[in-house]
Amino acid sequence: MYIEKYWGNYIGGTDDSLTLLDYFVDKGKMELSLAEIFADTGLDKLNWDFHTSPGLEYVDSQGMEHEFYYAIDLITDLAALMLECSVNGAVVLGELLGDESAAMLRLTFTEEEKNAMNKALLHFVKEPLTYDLHEMVPDQDMQELAQDCENIRRELCE
């Protein structure tokens, strides 16, 4: 997995990360667009401003609601997954979940969405301490997360 150097701490290792992976498994699709993910989770209502995280959730196939706590968690995870798909064509969910039976998933996104993700990541990189995630994460860890996001942003967008 190309993104393993990023995946596992604040990127890919949070409660929101697990909820996102559960969402992917529940969808049962081999391909998901970024637009569909944004619509299903409520990210589309934030207009690419991920400082706060009001009302983010998805409803699973059984009708149960699953909350996401921090929008920027979803964005950083999705950016890493977009990078994985750009490099390898798809994400092997089994590698992320530790479940060999889990399928592969291809995230699709438009050039416009990639440019918007670039801007969102760039803003986070410049001002990580202004995001609501900072209420739970120490300054130094926020700065380290911002550096990882800058590396992902460069690899994905430049």
Disulfide bonds with the S-S distance in Angstrom:
none
